[in-house]
C-alpha cells in the first residue's frame, strides 16, 4: 500500500513537471509572436508625381514592422526637398526608392515665382564667390543723356544658378563643393512676375551687378539711386581752354578790356598783361575857373563874374 502511494506521488510530480514545461514553452512562443511596431514616414496628403516634398506633406506613423516597406525611413528630414517620382496617396509609406533629387531648374523654383536669367560681367559677382542659394541685390547702371544713373532695381532675391551650376542639394557631400571663385557670365534668379518685367527692362537699358547679402539679412533699404552729379557735384561740359577763356572772362578783365590794345586783347587773362597808362589831356582842354567880384551898392551886395 505504501509503495502504491509513493508511485502515485511520483507520477503526479512528473505530470506536474511536464505540465509546467509545456506551459513555459507555450508562453515563450506567444511572447515571440507579439508583432513589433516601428515609426515610418507616410504621406500626410496626396502627393502628385513630380512634386517637391516639404514638411507639410509628411507625417510619422507607427506600423507593424512586417508591414513597413524595406526602404521606408523614420526620418522626415531626409525626405524633405526630394522629388516624388510617383504619386503617393494619403497615408501611404514614403519609399526612398521612389524619390529623386532636384536635377532640373524647374524643380527649384519656389511656388508662384519665375526663373529669369540675366547677363552679368564675369568679374563683378563679388569676385565670383556668389553661389547658387545665396540672396542678392541687383543694381543697374544706366546711361541717361550725357550722364549716368546707378540704382538698386531688386533686393533680397534668391540666386538659383550661376552659369550652368544649379543650387546644390542640402544633403550633398560638402567635399564635392568648393569655396573657390567661379566667375560666370550669367545668373538665374527667382522673382515674381512683376519683378521679372522690371529686371528684363533694366538689363536691356543698363549694366547689371550682383550684390551679395548676409545670409540672415532680410531688411530692405530705401534708396533713390545716385547720379554723376550727386557723386562729383556739378561738372561743366568740356570746352576748349581758349574758348572758355574768351567766352567767360572775369569781371575784372572785362573792366580793363577797353584799355587793351587790339594786339593785347587776344592774350589770355591769366597772363595778367601790363596795361598802358592813358595819355594826359591837353592844357587847352582843361577847364578855367571863373573869377567873381563883389559890388556893394548901399546895403545891397552883388557878385559879378569877370570875363576871361
matplotlib code that plots the C-alpha trace (Angstrom):
import matplotlib.pyplot as plt

x = [0.0, 2.8, 4.6, 1.4, 1.1, 4.8, 4.3, 1.2, 3.1, 6.0, 3.6, 1.9, 5.1, 6.2, 3.0, 3.2, 6.8, 5.7, 2.7, 5.0, 7.4, 4.6, 3.1, 6.5, 7.2, 3.7, 4.0, 7.5, 6.2, 3.3, 5.7, 7.9, 4.9, 3.8, 4.3, 6.7, 5.8, 8.2, 8.0, 7.9, 7.3, 4.0, 2.2, 0.0, -2.0, -1.9, 1.5, 1.4, 4.1, 7.0, 6.2, 9.0, 8.3, 8.1, 7.4, 3.6, 3.2, 4.6, 3.7, 5.1, 3.0, 3.6, 3.1, 3.9, 7.4, 6.4, 4.1, 6.7, 8.4, 12.0, 13.2, 11.0, 12.5, 11.6, 13.4, 11.3, 14.3, 15.9, 12.7, 12.1, 13.4, 13.3, 11.2, 8.3, 8.9, 5.4, 2.1, 1.7, -1.7, -2.5, -1.3, 1.0, 4.5, 7.2, 9.7, 13.1, 13.4, 10.5, 12.2, 14.6, 16.9, 16.3, 18.2, 16.2, 15.9, 12.1, 12.1, 13.9, 11.7, 9.7, 5.9, 4.4, 7.8, 9.6, 13.2, 14.9, 18.4, 20.3, 23.8, 26.4, 30.1, 32.1, 34.2, 31.5, 29.7, 31.6, 34.8, 32.9, 32.2, 28.4, 27.0, 23.5, 21.3, 22.7, 20.4, 21.5, 20.5, 20.6, 22.0, 21.8, 23.8, 22.1, 23.4, 20.9, 21.7, 25.2, 25.1, 24.7, 22.4, 23.0, 20.0, 19.0, 16.3, 15.7, 16.5, 16.8, 16.2, 17.3, 20.0, 19.1, 22.0, 25.2, 26.1, 25.2, 25.7, 22.4, 21.6, 23.3, 21.3, 21.0, 22.4, 25.1, 28.6, 30.4, 33.6, 32.0, 31.6, 34.3, 34.8, 36.9, 35.7, 33.9, 33.3, 30.1, 28.7, 25.1, 22.9, 19.4, 17.3, 13.8, 11.5, 7.8, 6.1, 6.3, 9.9, 10.7, 9.4, 11.5, 14.6, 14.4, 13.9, 16.9, 19.1, 18.1, 18.8, 21.9, 24.6, 23.7, 25.8, 25.0, 25.4, 25.8, 23.7, 24.4, 22.6, 20.2, 19.7, 16.1, 15.9, 15.0, 17.0, 15.1, 17.4, 16.7, 19.8, 22.8, 23.9, 27.2, 26.2, 25.4, 28.8, 31.1, 29.0, 28.0, 30.6, 30.5, 30.7, 34.2, 35.1, 38.4, 40.6, 40.9, 37.2, 36.4, 38.8, 37.4, 33.7, 33.7, 36.2, 36.1, 34.5, 37.9, 39.2, 36.1, 36.5, 40.1, 39.4, 38.8, 42.3, 43.9, 45.4, 44.0, 47.1, 46.9, 43.2, 44.0, 46.2, 44.5, 43.5, 45.7, 48.8, 48.0, 49.3, 50.7, 48.1, 49.3, 48.9, 46.2, 47.7, 47.2, 44.6, 45.9, 46.1, 43.7, 41.1, 41.4, 38.6, 39.4, 38.0, 35.6, 36.6, 33.9, 33.9, 31.6, 29.9, 28.4, 25.6, 24.3, 23.0, 22.9, 25.9, 26.1, 28.6, 29.7, 31.6, 34.7, 35.3, 38.4]
y = [0.0, 2.4, 1.6, 2.3, 5.7, 6.5, 5.5, 7.7, 10.7, 10.2, 10.1, 13.2, 15.1, 14.0, 15.1, 18.5, 19.0, 18.1, 20.5, 23.3, 22.8, 22.8, 26.0, 27.7, 26.7, 27.8, 31.2, 31.7, 31.1, 33.5, 36.2, 35.8, 36.1, 39.5, 41.9, 44.9, 48.4, 50.9, 54.6, 55.3, 58.4, 58.4, 60.9, 63.3, 64.0, 63.1, 64.0, 64.3, 62.9, 65.4, 67.4, 68.8, 67.3, 69.6, 69.0, 69.8, 66.8, 64.3, 62.7, 59.9, 56.8, 53.6, 50.4, 46.8, 46.0, 43.3, 45.8, 48.5, 48.7, 47.7, 51.1, 53.2, 55.7, 57.0, 60.4, 63.0, 65.4, 63.2, 63.2, 66.9, 68.5, 65.3, 64.9, 62.4, 60.1, 58.6, 59.6, 59.0, 58.6, 60.0, 57.5, 55.6, 55.0, 57.0, 54.7, 56.2, 54.3, 56.4, 59.7, 61.6, 64.7, 68.1, 67.9, 70.4, 74.1, 74.0, 71.8, 74.5, 77.5, 78.5, 78.5, 81.4, 82.6, 82.7, 82.0, 84.8, 84.5, 87.8, 88.6, 89.8, 90.7, 87.5, 89.5, 91.5, 88.7, 89.6, 88.2, 85.0, 84.0, 84.3, 80.7, 79.3, 79.5, 82.9, 86.0, 89.0, 92.6, 93.6, 97.1, 98.6, 101.5, 103.4, 106.0, 108.8, 111.6, 112.7, 111.4, 108.1, 106.8, 103.8, 102.4, 99.2, 97.6, 94.4, 93.4, 90.1, 87.8, 84.1, 83.1, 79.8, 79.2, 80.8, 79.8, 76.1, 75.5, 74.7, 75.1, 72.2, 69.7, 70.4, 66.9, 66.9, 65.9, 69.0, 67.7, 67.9, 71.7, 74.3, 77.7, 78.9, 81.7, 80.5, 83.5, 83.1, 85.2, 84.9, 84.5, 82.9, 84.4, 83.6, 86.6, 87.3, 88.1, 91.9, 91.7, 89.8, 92.6, 95.1, 93.0, 92.4, 96.1, 97.0, 94.5, 95.9, 99.5, 99.2, 97.1, 94.8, 94.0, 91.4, 92.5, 89.7, 89.9, 88.5, 85.1, 86.3, 89.8, 90.3, 94.1, 96.4, 99.6, 102.7, 104.3, 106.8, 106.0, 108.1, 110.2, 111.5, 115.0, 113.5, 111.8, 114.5, 117.7, 119.9, 119.3, 121.8, 120.4, 120.1, 123.1, 124.1, 126.2, 129.2, 129.3, 129.1, 132.0, 134.2, 133.4, 133.7, 136.5, 137.7, 141.0, 142.5, 141.6, 142.9, 146.2, 146.6, 145.3, 148.9, 149.8, 146.9, 147.4, 145.2, 143.0, 142.6, 141.6, 138.1, 137.4, 135.1, 136.8, 134.6, 136.0, 139.4, 141.8, 145.2, 147.9, 151.2, 154.5, 156.7, 160.0, 163.2, 165.7, 168.9, 172.1, 173.8, 171.3, 171.9, 174.0, 177.5, 178.6, 181.6, 185.0, 186.7, 190.3, 191.6, 195.0, 196.9, 199.3, 200.8, 197.9, 195.5, 193.2, 191.6, 189.2, 189.9, 187.4, 189.0, 187.9, 185.9]
z = [0.0, 0.9, -2.4, -4.3, -2.7, -3.5, -7.1, -7.4, -5.9, -8.3, -11.3, -10.0, -9.7, -13.2, -14.6, -12.8, -14.1, -17.7, -17.4, -16.2, -19.0, -21.6, -20.2, -20.2, -23.8, -24.9, -23.2, -24.7, -28.2, -27.7, -26.5, -29.5, -31.8, -30.5, -33.5, -33.0, -34.1, -35.8, -36.8, -40.6, -42.7, -44.6, -46.8, -44.8, -48.0, -51.7, -53.2, -57.0, -59.2, -59.7, -56.5, -54.3, -50.9, -47.9, -44.3, -44.6, -46.9, -44.3, -41.0, -38.9, -38.1, -36.1, -38.1, -37.6, -38.6, -41.1, -42.9, -43.4, -46.8, -46.8, -48.0, -45.7, -43.2, -39.8, -40.5, -42.4, -42.7, -45.3, -47.3, -47.4, -50.6, -52.6, -55.8, -55.9, -58.8, -58.4, -56.9, -53.1, -51.6, -48.2, -45.5, -47.9, -46.6, -48.4, -50.1, -50.6, -53.9, -55.3, -54.6, -56.7, -56.3, -57.8, -61.1, -63.1, -62.7, -62.9, -59.7, -57.8, -58.5, -55.3, -55.6, -57.6, -58.7, -62.0, -63.0, -65.0, -66.5, -67.0, -68.2, -65.8, -66.1, -65.1, -62.7, -60.9, -59.0, -55.8, -57.5, -58.4, -54.8, -55.1, -55.2, -56.0, -53.0, -51.9, -51.6, -53.6, -54.5, -58.2, -59.1, -62.6, -64.1, -66.9, -69.3, -69.5, -72.0, -71.1, -67.5, -65.6, -63.0, -60.7, -58.9, -57.0, -59.0, -56.9, -53.3, -51.5, -54.4, -54.4, -56.8, -58.4, -60.7, -61.9, -65.4, -65.6, -61.9, -60.1, -56.4, -54.6, -52.6, -48.9, -48.1, -50.7, -49.8, -48.6, -50.2, -53.6, -53.4, -53.4, -51.9, -54.8, -57.0, -60.2, -62.5, -64.6, -67.4, -66.4, -63.3, -62.8, -60.0, -58.6, -59.0, -59.2, -62.5, -61.8, -60.7, -63.9, -66.0, -64.1, -64.3, -68.0, -68.7, -66.5, -68.4, -71.8, -70.7, -68.5, -67.0, -64.0, -60.9, -58.2, -54.6, -52.0, -48.9, -45.4, -45.1, -42.3, -43.7, -44.9, -44.5, -47.4, -48.0, -49.3, -51.9, -54.7, -56.7, -57.4, -60.5, -61.6, -60.3, -56.9, -56.8, -58.3, -57.9, -60.9, -63.6, -66.6, -70.1, -71.6, -73.9, -75.3, -72.9, -75.3, -75.9, -72.2, -71.5, -74.2, -73.7, -69.9, -68.9, -65.3, -64.4, -63.7, -67.1, -68.8, -66.9, -68.2, -71.7, -73.1, -72.2, -74.1, -77.4, -80.2, -80.2, -76.5, -76.2, -77.5, -74.6, -72.1, -68.8, -66.6, -68.2, -66.4, -69.1, -68.2, -69.1, -70.8, -69.0, -70.7, -72.1, -70.1, -71.6, -73.3, -71.3, -73.7, -72.8, -69.1, -67.6, -66.4, -63.0, -63.1, -61.3, -59.3, -57.8, -55.1, -55.8, -52.9, -53.6, -50.4, -48.4, -51.4, -52.2, -55.6, -57.2, -60.8, -63.0, -64.6, -68.2, -69.2]

ax = plt.figure().add_subplot(projection="3d")
ax.plot(x, y, z, "-o")
ax.set_aspect("equal")
plt.show()
